[in-house]
């Protein structure tokens, strides 16, 4: 008779519950062992278990589990699978850690007594440092299989010296506990995988953007029409198979057939981007994309208060070249000039294309091109290149000639620059890892003046991190204030109009006077915000420079200046009605006249100004968050390495012989590879 014949379901549940409880107690013992070996600054147990005793305990616990599992299975009591995955549980626990970090902020300690400003700043810095460490782990977990850099490097089409160096660095970072270099390593590998040259195409409605891109790509993938089509930028890159990847606001990614593009990209089917699309990537097996060219169809920048323009502004930092299409039948206008100015402010080269050039004779084309260049120079003080193009069969050679003569050389030059950047970053990373290995191998602790100096550098980095949070609070509060500036704009406008009646300033149409007053007010607010961010960037750069000099870290590169992040601020725009206010009969009474003019303006343009400043405040908030995230990301990438190096220098624990041997082998291998690279 089988041993399970006498067991009913209640018996099995009871046995399983007791077995699970016994297994939990075994896990508790394992956690005690792990805790006794932990390097936690808050140890739970005294480490009084020898290595030999720990091995014996783990061995017996393993036998206990194996035996329990085998016997339960023999009597028909099957263990149930886990309800939650390990990664899910780790992510949940990390969320609780983040909450604990937030509770350490100075704002949560005010009820326990006053805090000195210096201590408060250092506590903010501590919170920022800890959040950065947890955030880095969260980002790595989000990568999933993509975090396996060895496999990604093996998939690269060609083997380079940089790839060999990065493979070795990945192995060293993993095996020698140098996690602070993981982010820089990931960034460099991503740059190797995707050395794209980003060309963004801008233009008014029906300027021919989609037709031009379809012709360049040799496909009809992009929707063409006379209505506003693109709600968000569409990025087109090479893929062996055609497809569409849609990233939503919640970071969910949907993979769709290309035929679904209009569902997400058209204003008609996705008005105001109500679907919450944050990114659209089209993959095409186009030969022109195969070497790393990426083309972007944009919503445009002319009406900067629109949702599409906001999406385009957030894309600009990735753009290498802006192409502005100007229809041959519609000369360059203010919207085109706004686009050129926004690109120029972002430090992006601009090239003009006279589309639909087949509609003009060769002589008229030259006149139109000369007029376009002249208008840009007169209004913006900028010189741009402009070329005629057409997608009509008899004149399509214009487009081919432009691409062959002007785009191909730029792309080739870009590829060379990307390769140089990869080589520089890989070399700098190799030097930093080499220094870290030497530091770990020579760790014997520092005392006296040197130890005090290192502690001060560490404190300086922490205080700098605290300034980030203070700047964030200041700038976000300032963007809230911008939303309330319409009343001040009305008062300034009324003052300017009254002064023009008295001859104290040049008389302008009332609408232009209001626009200038509002733009100056917006510029003042924007200047306060950008000034605070520039000061922040300078302070952070100073802290990094101090640490770099003290640690002899040669990983800093010329493109690491944090102040460069503060760029391409949004411009204020307001749709004002055309009005002109005549002076009243009592305009010699200044106070009464100002009040009268303010009331007049309030009844005519208050709603438009309020909408303009509300939209501008929202655009500035988006910009501030993006710039601060970029500053913080670049600061943390370098500061984290400095912090780890400082910790190693101040560590008093020497390595055992077993720990030293593989590290010394790695150091010799790394130095040999880098020396060979220098000889070549």
C-alpha positions in Angstrom: 0.0 0.0 0.0 1.5 3.5 -1.0 2.5 5.7 1.9 0.2 8.4 0.6 -3.0 6.4 0.8 -3.8 7.5 4.4 -3.2 11.3 3.8 -6.2 13.5 3.0 -5.9 17.2 1.9 -5.9 18.5 5.4 -3.0 16.2 6.4 -1.0 17.5 3.4 -1.7 21.1 4.2 -0.7 20.7 7.8 2.5 18.8 6.9 3.3 21.4 4.2 2.8 24.3 6.7 5.2 22.8 9.2 7.8 22.0 6.5 7.6 25.6 5.3 8.0 26.9 8.8 11.1 24.6 9.3 12.5 25.9 6.0 11.9 29.5 7.1 13.9 28.8 10.3 16.7 27.4 8.2 16.6 30.6 6.1 16.8 32.6 9.4 20.0 30.7 10.3 21.5 31.4 6.8 20.6 35.1 7.3 22.4 35.1 10.7 25.5 33.6 9.0 25.3 36.2 6.3 24.8 39.0 8.8 27.8 37.9 10.8 29.9 38.2 7.6 28.4 41.5 6.5 30.4 44.7 6.3 27.3 46.7 7.5 28.2 49.7 9.7 25.3 48.5 11.9 26.0 44.8 12.6 23.2 42.7 14.0 25.4 40.0 15.5 29.0 39.6 16.7 31.1 37.7 14.1 32.1 34.8 16.4 31.5 32.0 13.8 34.7 30.8 12.2 34.9 30.2 8.4 35.2 26.4 9.1 32.1 26.5 11.4 30.1 28.5 8.8 30.9 25.9 6.1 29.8 23.0 8.4 26.6 24.8 9.3 25.7 25.5 5.6 26.5 22.0 4.6 24.2 20.5 7.3 21.4 22.9 6.5 21.7 21.9 2.8 21.4 18.2 3.8 18.4 19.0 6.0 16.6 20.7 3.1 17.4 18.0 0.6 16.1 15.3 3.0 13.0 17.2 3.9 12.1 17.8 0.3 12.7 14.2 -0.8 10.6 12.7 2.0 7.7 15.1 1.5 7.7 14.3 -2.2 7.7 10.5 -1.4 4.5 10.8 0.7 2.8 13.0 -1.9 3.2 16.5 -0.3 4.4 18.7 -3.1 6.0 22.1 -2.4 4.3 25.1 -4.0 6.1 27.5 -6.2 7.0 31.0 -5.1 4.3 33.6 -5.6 6.7 36.5 -6.2 9.9 36.7 -8.3 13.2 37.7 -6.7 13.5 40.8 -8.9 10.0 42.0 -8.0 10.8 41.6 -4.3 14.1 43.4 -4.6 12.5 46.3 -6.5 9.8 46.6 -3.8 12.5 46.6 -1.0 14.4 49.2 -2.9 11.3 51.4 -2.9 11.2 51.1 0.9 14.9 52.0 1.1 14.1 55.1 -0.9 11.4 56.1 1.5 13.8 55.6 4.4 16.3 57.9 2.6 13.7 60.5 2.1 12.8 60.4 5.8 16.5 61.4 6.5 16.0 64.8 4.8 16.3 68.0 7.0 12.7 68.9 6.5 11.7 65.7 8.4 14.0 66.6 11.3 12.8 70.2 12.1 10.4 68.9 14.8 13.4 67.5 16.8 15.1 70.9 17.0 16.8 73.5 14.8 19.4 72.3 12.3 22.5 74.4 11.3 22.4 75.3 7.6 25.7 73.5 7.1 24.4 70.3 8.6 21.1 70.6 6.6 23.1 70.9 3.4 25.2 67.9 4.2 22.2 65.8 5.0 20.6 66.8 1.7 23.8 65.7 0.1 23.8 62.4 1.9 20.3 61.8 0.7 21.3 62.6 -2.8 24.3 60.3 -2.7 22.3 57.4 -1.3 19.4 58.0 -3.7 22.0 58.0 -6.5 23.4 54.7 -5.5 19.9 53.1 -5.2 18.8 54.8 -8.5 21.8 53.3 -10.2 20.8 49.8 -9.1 17.2 50.3 -10.1 18.4 51.4 -13.6 20.6 48.3 -13.9 17.7 46.0 -12.9 15.5 47.7 -15.5 18.0 46.7 -18.2 17.3 43.0 -17.7 19.4 40.9 -20.1 20.9 44.1 -21.6 23.1 44.5 -18.6 25.2 41.5 -19.9 27.8 43.6 -21.7 29.9 40.6 -22.7 27.1 39.3 -24.9 26.4 42.8 -26.3 30.1 43.4 -27.1 30.3 40.0 -28.8 27.3 41.0 -31.0 29.2 44.0 -32.4 29.9 43.4 -36.1 33.6 44.2 -35.8 36.2 43.5 -33.1 38.1 46.6 -32.1 40.8 47.4 -29.5 38.1 49.4 -27.6 35.8 46.4 -27.6 38.6 44.2 -26.2 39.4 46.7 -23.5 35.7 47.1 -22.5 35.3 43.3 -22.3 38.2 43.2 -19.8 36.9 46.2 -17.9 33.4 44.6 -17.6 35.0 41.4 -16.2 37.1 43.4 -13.7 34.2 45.6 -12.6 32.1 42.5 -11.9 34.8 40.4 -10.2 36.6 43.1 -8.2 33.5 44.9 -6.9 34.0 48.2 -8.8 30.3 48.9 -9.3 30.9 52.7 -9.5 32.2 52.2 -13.1 29.2 50.3 -14.3 27.3 53.3 -15.5 30.2 54.7 -17.5 30.8 51.3 -19.0 27.2 50.9 -20.0 27.2 54.4 -21.6 30.4 53.6 -23.6 29.0 50.3 -24.9 25.7 52.0 -25.9 27.7 54.6 -27.9 29.6 51.8 -29.7 26.4 50.0 -30.5 24.6 53.0 -31.8 27.0 55.7 -33.1 24.1 57.5 -34.8 24.3 60.8 -36.7 20.9 62.5 -35.8 19.4 64.6 -38.5 16.1 66.3 -37.4 13.8 67.7 -40.1 11.7 70.8 -39.3 9.2 72.7 -41.4 5.8 74.2 -41.5 2.6 72.4 -42.5 2.8 71.0 -46.1 6.5 72.0 -46.4 7.2 68.5 -47.6 9.0 67.0 -44.6 7.5 63.5 -44.8 7.8 63.4 -48.6 11.5 64.3 -48.4 12.2 61.7 -45.7 10.3 59.0 -47.6 12.3 59.8 -50.8 15.6 59.7 -48.9 14.7 56.4 -47.3 13.2 54.9 -50.5 9.9 54.1 -48.9 6.5 55.5 -48.2 6.4 54.7 -44.4 5.7 58.2 -43.2 2.2 59.6 -43.6 1.9 62.5 -46.0 -0.9 65.1 -45.9 -1.9 68.7 -45.7 -3.0 68.7 -42.0 -0.6 68.7 -39.1 0.6 65.1 -39.0 3.3 64.5 -36.4 2.3 64.9 -32.7 5.7 63.7 -31.4 9.1 63.3 -33.1 9.4 60.1 -35.1 13.0 58.7 -35.0 13.9 56.4 -38.0 16.9 54.1 -37.6 18.2 50.9 -39.2 16.6 47.6 -38.5 16.9 44.3 -40.4 13.1 44.0 -40.2 10.6 46.9 -40.5 8.8 47.7 -37.2 7.6 50.4 -34.9 8.4 50.8 -31.2 6.1 53.1 -29.2 7.2 54.2 -25.7 4.4 55.6 -23.5 4.6 57.9 -20.6 4.6 55.0 -18.1 7.7 53.6 -19.9 5.7 50.8 -21.4 7.0 49.9 -24.8 4.7 48.5 -27.5 6.0 46.8 -30.6 3.7 47.4 -33.6 3.6 47.0 -37.3 4.6 50.2 -39.2 1.1 50.5 -40.6 0.1 51.6 -37.0 2.3 54.7 -37.1 -0.5 57.1 -37.9 -2.4 55.9 -34.8 0.3 57.4 -32.6 2.0 60.0 -34.8 -0.9 61.9 -36.5 -2.6 64.9 -34.9 -5.9 63.5 -36.2 -5.7 60.2 -34.4 -3.6 61.3 -31.5 -4.7 64.9 -30.9 -2.4 66.8 -28.4 -0.6 63.5 -27.8 -3.5 62.3 -25.6 -2.2 58.7 -25.8 0.8 59.9 -23.8 3.5 58.8 -26.4 7.0 59.8 -25.3 9.0 58.2 -28.1 8.4 56.7 -31.5 11.1 54.7 -33.2 10.7 53.3 -36.7 13.1 50.6 -37.8 13.7 50.2 -41.5 16.1 48.0 -43.6 17.2 51.1 -45.6 20.7 51.1 -46.9 21.1 54.8 -46.1 20.5 54.0 -42.4 22.7 50.9 -42.1 25.9 52.8 -41.1 24.3 54.7 -38.2 22.4 57.5 -39.8 19.2 58.4 -37.9 16.5 60.7 -39.3 13.8 62.4 -37.2 10.5 63.8 -38.4 9.5 66.5 -35.9 6.3 68.4 -35.0 8.2 71.7 -35.5 9.1 74.5 -33.2 7.3 77.6 -34.7 4.4 77.6 -32.2 6.5 77.0 -29.1 3.5 76.8 -26.7 2.1 73.7 -28.4 2.5 70.2 -27.0 4.3 69.0 -30.2 6.8 71.8 -29.8 7.4 70.8 -26.2 8.1 67.2 -27.3 10.5 68.5 -30.0 12.4 70.8 -27.5 12.9 67.8 -25.2 14.4 65.9 -28.1 16.9 68.7 -29.2 19.9 67.5 -27.0 20.1 64.4 -29.2 20.2 66.3 -32.5 23.4 66.7 -34.5 22.0 68.7 -37.4 18.7 70.5 -38.0 17.3 70.6 -41.5 14.6 73.3 -42.1 12.4 72.9 -45.1 11.0 76.1 -46.6 8.5 75.6 -49.3 9.3 77.3 -52.6 5.8 78.7 -52.8 5.8 80.1 -49.2 8.8 82.3 -48.4 10.5 82.1 -45.0 8.4 83.6 -42.2 8.5 84.2 -38.4 7.8 80.6 -37.6 10.8 79.4 -39.6 12.9 82.1 -38.0 11.8 80.9 -34.5 12.8 77.4 -35.4 16.3 78.5 -36.6 16.8 80.5 -33.4 15.7 77.7 -31.2 18.2 75.3 -32.9 20.9 77.9 -32.8 20.4 78.5 -29.0 20.7 74.7 -28.5 24.1 74.7 -30.3 22.7 72.7 -33.2 24.0 73.5 -36.8 21.1 74.5 -39.2 20.8 73.9 -42.9 18.0 75.2 -45.0 16.3 73.3 -47.9 14.1 75.0 -50.4 11.6 72.2 -51.0 9.3 71.8 -54.0 12.1 73.6 -56.0 10.6 72.0 -59.2 8.0 74.8 -59.1 10.6 77.5 -59.7 12.9 78.2 -62.7 16.6 77.9 -62.0 16.9 81.7 -61.8 14.0 82.0 -59.4 15.5 79.3 -57.2 18.7 81.3 -56.8 16.7 84.4 -55.9 14.6 82.4 -53.4 17.8 80.9 -51.8 19.4 84.4 -51.6 16.3 85.9 -50.0 16.1 83.1 -47.4 19.8 83.6 -46.4 19.3 87.4 -46.3 16.3 87.2 -44.1 18.0 84.9 -41.6 21.0 87.2 -41.4 18.9 90.3 -41.1 16.6 89.0 -38.4 18.9 86.6 -36.4 22.4 87.6 -37.3 23.1 84.1 -38.4 24.6 82.7 -41.7 23.1 79.4 -42.9 23.6 77.3 -46.0 20.5 76.6 -48.1 20.0 74.3 -51.1 17.1 73.5 -53.5 15.5 70.0 -53.4 12.6 68.3 -55.0 11.0 64.8 -54.9 9.4 65.2 -58.3 10.9 62.8 -60.8 12.4 65.3 -63.3 14.1 67.3 -60.6 14.9 64.6 -58.0 18.5 64.8 -58.9 18.5 68.1 -56.8 17.8 66.0 -53.7 20.3 63.3 -54.6 23.0 65.9 -55.3 22.3 67.6 -51.9 22.5 64.3 -50.0 25.6 63.1 -51.9 27.5 66.4 -51.8 26.6 67.8 -48.4 25.2 65.1 -46.1 27.4 62.1 -46.8 30.7 64.0 -45.9 29.1 65.3 -42.7 28.0 61.8 -41.8 31.5 60.3 -42.4 33.1 63.1 -40.3 30.6 62.3 -37.6 31.5 58.6 -37.6 35.1 59.6 -37.2 34.3 61.9 -34.2 32.2 59.2 -32.6 35.0 56.7 -32.9 37.5 59.2 -31.4 35.1 59.8 -28.5 34.7 56.1 -27.9 38.4 55.6 -27.9 38.9 58.5 -25.5 36.2 57.4 -23.1 37.4 53.8 -23.1 41.0 54.9 -22.4 39.9 57.2 -19.6 37.8 54.5 -18.1 40.7 52.1 -18.3 42.9 54.6 -16.5 40.3 55.1 -13.8 39.8 51.3 -13.2 43.6 50.9 -13.1 43.8 53.5 -10.4 41.0 51.9 -8.5 42.7 48.5 -8.6 46.0 50.0 -7.4 44.1 51.7 -4.6 42.5 48.5 -3.4 45.7 46.6 -3.6 47.5 49.3 -1.6 44.7 49.9 0.9 46.2 50.2 4.3 44.2 53.2 5.5 45.2 56.9 5.8 45.6 58.8 9.0 46.6 62.3 10.1 46.6 65.2 7.7 46.1 63.1 4.6 43.1 61.3 6.1 41.6 64.6 7.2 42.1 66.1 3.7 40.3 63.1 2.1 37.4 63.4 4.5 37.1 67.1 3.6 37.0 66.2 -0.1 34.3 63.6 0.5 32.3 66.2 2.6 32.7 68.7 -0.3 31.2 66.3 -2.8 28.4 65.6 -0.3 27.6 69.3 0.2 27.7 69.8 -3.6 25.1 67.0 -4.0 23.0 68.8 -1.4 23.1 72.0 -3.5 21.4 70.1 -6.3 18.3 69.6 -4.2 18.4 73.2 -3.0 18.6 74.4 -6.6 15.8 72.0 -7.7 13.5 73.5 -5.0 14.4 77.1 -6.0 14.0 76.6 -9.7 10.7 74.7 -9.5 9.3 77.3 -7.2 10.5 80.0 -9.7 8.6 78.2 -12.5 5.5 78.3 -10.4 5.9 82.0 -10.0 6.2 82.5 -13.8 2.7 81.2 -14.1 1.5 84.2 -12.1 3.3 87.0 -14.0 0.5 88.0 -16.3 -0.7 90.7 -13.8 2.8 92.2 -13.6 3.0 92.1 -17.4 -0.3 94.1 -17.6 1.1 96.7 -15.2 4.4 97.1 -17.1 2.6 97.2 -20.4 0.3 99.9 -19.2 3.3 101.9 -17.8 5.1 101.6 -21.2 2.0 102.7 -23.1 1.5 105.7 -20.9 5.1 106.7 -21.2 4.9 106.5 -25.0 2.0 109.0 -24.9 4.2 111.4 -22.8 7.1 111.0 -25.3 9.4 109.3 -22.8 9.8 106.3 -25.0 9.3 105.5 -28.7 5.6 105.0 -29.5 4.8 101.5 -30.7 1.5 99.8 -31.5 -0.1 98.7 -28.2 0.2 95.0 -29.2 3.9 95.3 -29.8 4.4 97.2 -26.5 2.6 94.5 -24.6 4.6 91.7 -26.3 7.9 93.4 -25.5 6.9 94.0 -21.9 5.8 90.4 -21.5 8.9 89.0 -23.2 11.2 91.1 -21.0 9.4 89.9 -17.9 9.7 86.3 -19.0 13.4 86.8 -19.9 14.1 88.2 -16.4 12.4 85.1 -14.8 14.2 82.8 -17.1 17.5 84.5 -16.4 17.1 84.0 -12.6 16.5 80.3 -13.2 19.4 79.8 -15.6 21.7 81.9 -13.4 21.0 79.6 -10.5 21.6 76.5 -12.6 24.9 77.9 -13.9 26.0 78.7 -10.4 25.1 75.2 -9.3 27.0 73.7 -12.3 30.1 75.8 -11.4 30.0 74.7 -7.7 29.6 71.0 -8.7 32.4 71.4 -11.3 34.6 72.9 -8.6 34.0 70.0 -6.2 34.7 67.5 -9.0 37.9 69.3 -9.9 39.1 69.3 -6.3 38.5 65.6 -6.0 40.1 64.9 -9.5 43.3 66.8 -8.5 43.5 65.1 -5.1 43.0 61.6 -6.5 45.1 62.1 -9.7 42.1 61.0 -11.7 42.7 61.4 -15.4 39.2 60.3 -16.5 37.9 63.9 -16.9 37.5 64.8 -20.6 36.9 68.2 -22.2 33.2 67.5 -22.9 32.5 67.0 -19.1 31.8 70.6 -18.3 28.6 70.7 -16.3 27.9 74.3 -17.3 27.4 73.1 -20.9 24.1 71.4 -19.7 22.4 74.8 -19.2 21.3 75.6 -22.7 18.3 75.9 -25.1 15.9 77.6 -22.8 12.3 77.7 -24.0 11.1 81.1 -25.5 8.0 82.9 -24.3 5.1 83.0 -26.8 1.7 84.5 -26.4 -1.0 84.8 -29.1 -2.0 88.5 -28.6 -4.9 90.1 -30.4 -4.1 93.2 -32.5 -5.1 96.2 -30.4 -4.2 99.9 -30.2 -5.2 102.1 -27.3 -5.5 105.8 -27.9 -4.7 108.2 -25.0 -7.7 109.4 -23.0 -8.5 113.1 -22.5 -7.1 112.9 -19.0 -3.8 111.3 -19.9 -1.8 114.1 -18.3 -2.9 112.7 -14.9 -0.3 109.9 -14.8 -1.7 107.8 -11.9 -5.2 107.9 -13.1 -4.1 107.1 -16.7 -2.0 104.1 -15.6 -5.0 102.6 -13.7 -7.2 103.3 -16.7 -4.8 101.7 -19.2 -4.3 98.7 -16.9 -8.0 98.1 -16.8 -8.3 98.5 -20.6 -5.5 95.9 -21.2 -6.9 93.5 -18.6 -10.2 93.4 -20.5 -8.5 92.9 -23.8 -5.4 90.7 -23.3 -5.5 89.3 -19.8 -6.7 85.8 -20.8 -4.0 85.6 -23.6 -1.2 86.8 -21.3 -2.3 84.3 -18.5 -2.3 81.5 -21.0 1.1 82.5 -22.4 2.7 82.7 -18.9 1.0 79.5 -17.8 2.3 77.6 -20.8 5.7 79.2 -20.4 5.9 78.2 -16.7 5.0 74.7 -17.7 7.7 74.7 -20.5 10.3 76.1 -18.1 9.4 73.4 -15.5 9.9 70.6 -18.1 13.2 72.3 -19.1 14.4 72.7 -15.5 13.7 69.0 -14.7 15.5 67.9 -17.8 18.5 70.1 -17.2 18.8 69.2 -13.6 18.5 65.5 -14.4 21.3 65.9 -17.0 23.5 67.9 -14.5 22.9 65.3 -11.8 23.5 62.4 -14.1 26.8 63.8 -15.3 27.8 64.8 -11.7 26.9 61.5 -10.2 28.8 59.6 -12.9 32.0 61.2 -11.9 31.4 61.8 -8.2 30.4 58.2 -7.6 33.8 57.1 -8.8 35.5 59.7 -6.6 33.5 58.6 -3.6 34.5 55.0 -4.1 38.1 55.9 -4.6 38.0 58.0 -1.4 36.4 55.1 0.5 39.2 52.8 -0.6 41.9 55.2 0.4 40.4 55.6 3.9 39.7 51.9 4.3 41.9 50.3 7.0 41.2 46.8 6.0 44.0 45.1 4.0 43.2 42.4 1.4 43.9 38.7 2.1 46.3 36.8 -0.1 43.3 35.1 -1.8 41.7 38.4 -2.6 45.0 40.0 -3.8 45.9 37.3 -6.4 43.1 37.7 -8.9 43.2 41.5 -8.5 46.9 41.6 -9.2 46.3 39.4 -12.3 43.6 41.7 -13.5 45.8 44.8 -13.0 48.6 43.2 -15.0 46.3 42.2 -17.8 44.7 45.7 -18.0 48.0 47.5 -17.9 49.4 45.2 -20.6 46.4 45.8 -22.9 46.5 49.6 -22.4 50.3 49.7 -23.0 49.9 47.7 -26.2 47.2 50.1 -27.4 49.6 53.1 -26.7 52.4 51.4 -28.7 50.0 51.0 -31.7 
